[in-house]
Amino acid sequence: MISLNRNERLAKKSHFNDIVLEILPPLKNGITPTNQTILSVLEDIAERTENDCWRLKQIGQKKLFTE
């Protein structure tokens, strides 16, 4: 979830649709996940904020994306 980390550093909001649009292009030759699958993984590493925005969870997961 590169956009979550980048947007957090830039103080921007990460909307679900933006996250999906970032994930799908690299998967053009693979199996395309459903929005529900993406949402399931997203709920494991991030927390929902207002207006369908997301940010990395502050405990545990953030460390994975900053080192």
Residue, then its C-alpha position, 0 to 999 in steps of 0.5 A: m500500500i504505497s499510496l497510504n504511506r506516501n499520502e501520510r507523509l504528504a498529509k494527503k487523504s487516501h481514498f479507497n478508489d485511489i488505492v484500488l486504482e494504484i493496485l490494479p495496473p501492476l496486476k494486468n497479467g495476473i488475477t484481478p482481485t475484487n474490491q472486497t478482497i482489496l478491502s479485506v487486506l486494507e482492513d488488516i493494515a489500515e484504519r478507515t477515517e472519514n469519507d471513505c479515506w484510509r490511513l495505516k494503522q498506527i501500531g505494528q503495521k506502520k513499521l513494516f512500511t517505513e523501514 
